Amino acid sequence: MLLEYKKAFALDYDISHYDAKDMLIHDLLAEQANDSNSSMFREDITNIMSGRQASKGKHGYDHDTLNIEIKPKNFTGKSKLNAGGQFTDFTWARDAKYSKDNVTMSVSGFNHGKLVFILEFDYNHPTFRGRIQEQLKRLLPNGDEKNRYVRSASFTFNHFKDAKIDVKYISPDISKHQHCIVGPLYTYLRDYDING
């Protein structure tokens, strides 16, 4: 039941028929969806809208049985959505594990907690992985060292736009979100939505 409420919030369903109890749940979900310290709501919605169950675990990959790495971003009036993300405390060993595990990257964008898009691609895509390894080479040039990490290995849409992208979701009102999406990504989403 809670997942249905989450989905209704994230997909911006009409809530005019909600009673007082429903409105309270909706308001609590709004707080959770926009909590900058937690991405669990956004990860759950990304999994659900991609045809998977929400994860019950809190560590490791972002699905309980599949090698999925979810990077959800939420626009709240500051940085625009660029289909980017970051890996914290990254190492060569972790890069090798992701590669060996054939991790699927799942990048989602939200506008004040409302789902805008979900794009998925292969971690091993050369341009994307090259971006991650470029940062590893710069900060860990001699390989992994004890107590040293790449604090934030980042990427954007530019680093996987030439990959085979599996589009899991695009808001049917994508133009309503243009103000919160960087230009090239918005063009991609708009054109994909038009051309299917």
C-alpha positions, 0 to 999 in steps of 0.5 A, a space after each residue: 500500500 505504501 508503494 502505491 502512495 509513493 508512486 502516486 506522489 512521484 508520478 504527480 497523480 491527481 489527489 483531489 479525491 484524497 481524504 485527510 489521512 491520505 493528505 497526511 501520508 502525501 505530506 509525509 512522502 513530500 518530506 521524504 522525497 525531498 530529503 537531501 540526506 536520503 535518497 531511499 524514496 527516489 531509489 525505490 521509485 526508480 526500481 519500481 518504475 523500471 519494473 523491479 521491486 524496491 530494495 530491502 537492503 541498505 548496502 551494496 548494490 541498489 537492488 537485492 538480487 540484481 547488480 543495479 547502481 541507482 543514481 537519483 538526483 532531485 532538483 530543488 531549485 539549485 543545480 539542474 538535472 544533468 543525468 549525473 551522479 557520483 561514487 563516493 570513496 571510490 577505488 580501483 578495486 571497486 571499479 574492477 568489481 563493478 566491471 566484473 559484475 556487469 553493473 547496470 547504471 540507473 540514472 533518474 531525475 526528479 523535480 521536487 520529488 516528482 519523477 522526470 526520467 530514468 535512463 539505464 546503461 552499462 557501467 562498462 560503456 567505454 566513455 563512461 568507464 573512461 571518465 571514472 578511470 580518468 579520476 582514479 588515475 589522477 587521484 590514485 595514480 599508483 593504484 589503491 593505497 590504504 586510507 586513500 580514495 577518490 572522494 567523489 568520482 563524478 559523471 554527467 549525461 555527456 559521459 554516457 550519451 553515446 551508450 546504448 541507453 535503455 529509457 525506462 521512463 520519461 515524464 509525459 509532461 517533459 516540457 513542464 520540467 524544461 527549466 530544471 534540465 540542462 539543454 542537451 539532456 532536455 533535447 534528448 528526452 524531448 526528442 526521444 519522447 516525440 520519436 519513441 
